[in-house]
Amino acid sequence: MIKKIAFVFLVVFLLSEVVSSSSSYNVFRDKGLGYQIGYSVDWIYEKPSNYQIVFSGKKDTPAYYSTVSIQNIASKKTGGKYESISPLINVLKNQFKTSAKNTKIYNEKTFIYTMKNGIKLTGREFIIEYTRQGENFKQWEIVVPRVGEEIFYVWAYTSPVDQYNTWFNIAKEMLNLWVIF
């Protein structure tokens, strides 16, 4: 009987830890987009298109100007332009170089995303700093293919440079809570 009570206590304790640790996050889930992601209860999201979601702090807060976005881009296999992530990344970099000033791209490296079933998706990540409309921004960009490379996910954390570190941990936790299915 004591073992049963101890087991029930342990299960209740573990469940309460899961709920309390995740209670500061809401979950956005969209089967059509192919993923779910946790985001701070203090943040909101907008869906500017059928292929993109943008999370930010609530309006009229400093966090409103920092965003985490995910955009789905079709590959050549599904009617898109890109056969692999390399040409897509080159286009993304060139867009910044032509549409913004003072563009610096650095820390480019391999990014490995591990799915819940253990499959590893190999992508790329890099940092971009740029000036747009007189404001200095810093962006952490990650591009990951879906299994079969029918879709490429472009995940980005963007913030004014002076606020980047303030909201970085929320963005990093969102990345950790991102589940591609």
DARA-V410383 format. One record per residue. N is the residue number from 0. RES is the residue in one small letter. D_CENTER is the distance of its C-alpha to the mean C-alpha in Angstrom with 2 decimals. Layout:
n:N res:RES d_center:D_CENTER
n:N res:RES d_center:D_CENTER
This chain:
n:0 res:m d_center:46.89
n:1 res:i d_center:45.46
n:2 res:k d_center:43.03
n:3 res:k d_center:41.87
n:4 res:i d_center:41.38
n:5 res:a d_center:39.51
n:6 res:f d_center:37.22
n:7 res:v d_center:36.59
n:8 res:f d_center:35.92
n:9 res:l d_center:33.42
n:10 res:v d_center:31.54
n:11 res:v d_center:31.56
n:12 res:f d_center:30.41
n:13 res:l d_center:27.49
n:14 res:l d_center:26.44
n:15 res:s d_center:26.74
n:16 res:e d_center:24.55
n:17 res:v d_center:21.74
n:18 res:v d_center:22.18
n:19 res:s d_center:22.52
n:20 res:s d_center:19.52
n:21 res:s d_center:17.23
n:22 res:s d_center:19.24
n:23 res:s d_center:17.26
n:24 res:y d_center:14.28
n:25 res:n d_center:14.40
n:26 res:v d_center:12.93
n:27 res:f d_center:11.79
n:28 res:r d_center:13.06
n:29 res:d d_center:14.09
n:30 res:k d_center:16.17
n:31 res:g d_center:16.57
n:32 res:l d_center:12.94
n:33 res:g d_center:13.02
n:34 res:y d_center:10.45
n:35 res:q d_center:10.14
n:36 res:i d_center:7.86
n:37 res:g d_center:9.68
n:38 res:y d_center:9.80
n:39 res:s d_center:12.73
n:40 res:v d_center:16.01
n:41 res:d d_center:16.64
n:42 res:w d_center:13.87
n:43 res:i d_center:14.14
n:44 res:y d_center:12.47
n:45 res:e d_center:14.04
n:46 res:k d_center:14.14
n:47 res:p d_center:15.74
n:48 res:s d_center:16.36
n:49 res:n d_center:16.51
n:50 res:y d_center:13.74
n:51 res:q d_center:11.15
n:52 res:i d_center:9.66
n:53 res:v d_center:9.34
n:54 res:f d_center:9.21
n:55 res:s d_center:11.66
n:56 res:g d_center:14.65
n:57 res:k d_center:17.68
n:58 res:k d_center:20.02
n:59 res:d d_center:22.62
n:60 res:t d_center:20.66
n:61 res:p d_center:19.57
n:62 res:a d_center:15.90
n:63 res:y d_center:16.13
n:64 res:y d_center:15.85
n:65 res:s d_center:12.52
n:66 res:t d_center:9.45
n:67 res:v d_center:5.72
n:68 res:s d_center:5.93
n:69 res:i d_center:5.68
n:70 res:q d_center:9.19
n:71 res:n d_center:11.46
n:72 res:i d_center:14.27
n:73 res:a d_center:17.44
n:74 res:s d_center:19.13
n:75 res:k d_center:22.86
n:76 res:k d_center:23.53
n:77 res:t d_center:22.48
n:78 res:g d_center:23.94
n:79 res:g d_center:21.42
n:80 res:k d_center:22.29
n:81 res:y d_center:20.59
n:82 res:e d_center:22.06
n:83 res:s d_center:19.51
n:84 res:i d_center:16.47
n:85 res:s d_center:18.93
n:86 res:p d_center:20.39
n:87 res:l d_center:17.10
n:88 res:i d_center:15.98
n:89 res:n d_center:19.50
n:90 res:v d_center:19.32
n:91 res:l d_center:16.12
n:92 res:k d_center:17.91
n:93 res:n d_center:21.12
n:94 res:q d_center:19.75
n:95 res:f d_center:18.91
n:96 res:k d_center:22.27
n:97 res:t d_center:24.16
n:98 res:s d_center:22.56
n:99 res:a d_center:22.15
n:100 res:k d_center:24.53
n:101 res:n d_center:24.53
n:102 res:t d_center:21.59
n:103 res:k d_center:20.95
n:104 res:i d_center:18.66
n:105 res:y d_center:18.68
n:106 res:n d_center:17.44
n:107 res:e d_center:16.63
n:108 res:k d_center:16.53
n:109 res:t d_center:15.75
n:110 res:f d_center:12.54
n:111 res:i d_center:13.39
n:112 res:y d_center:11.35
n:113 res:t d_center:13.95
n:114 res:m d_center:14.27
n:115 res:k d_center:16.34
n:116 res:n d_center:19.38
n:117 res:g d_center:19.17
n:118 res:i d_center:18.40
n:119 res:k d_center:16.58
n:120 res:l d_center:14.54
n:121 res:t d_center:15.14
n:122 res:g d_center:13.01
n:123 res:r d_center:13.06
n:124 res:e d_center:11.41
n:125 res:f d_center:13.20
n:126 res:i d_center:13.72
n:127 res:i d_center:15.35
n:128 res:e d_center:17.70
n:129 res:y d_center:19.63
n:130 res:t d_center:21.91
n:131 res:r d_center:21.80
n:132 res:q d_center:24.53
n:133 res:g d_center:25.73
n:134 res:e d_center:22.52
n:135 res:n d_center:20.85
n:136 res:f d_center:17.05
n:137 res:k d_center:14.79
n:138 res:q d_center:11.48
n:139 res:w d_center:9.35
n:140 res:e d_center:8.60
n:141 res:i d_center:7.74
n:142 res:v d_center:9.67
n:143 res:v d_center:10.42
n:144 res:p d_center:13.35
n:145 res:r d_center:14.03
n:146 res:v d_center:17.22
n:147 res:g d_center:20.06
n:148 res:e d_center:18.04
n:149 res:e d_center:18.62
n:150 res:i d_center:15.13
n:151 res:f d_center:12.66
n:152 res:y d_center:8.92
n:153 res:v d_center:7.81
n:154 res:w d_center:4.21
n:155 res:a d_center:5.62
n:156 res:y d_center:6.79
n:157 res:t d_center:10.34
n:158 res:s d_center:13.36
n:159 res:p d_center:17.11
n:160 res:v d_center:18.23
n:161 res:d d_center:20.35
n:162 res:q d_center:17.60
n:163 res:y d_center:14.84
n:164 res:n d_center:16.00
n:165 res:t d_center:16.63
n:166 res:w d_center:13.10
n:167 res:f d_center:11.53
n:168 res:n d_center:12.12
n:169 res:i d_center:10.41
n:170 res:a d_center:7.10
n:171 res:k d_center:8.05
n:172 res:e d_center:9.14
n:173 res:m d_center:6.20
n:174 res:l d_center:4.80
n:175 res:n d_center:8.48
n:176 res:l d_center:8.75
n:177 res:w d_center:6.65
n:178 res:v d_center:9.86
n:179 res:i d_center:10.70
n:180 res:f d_center:14.37
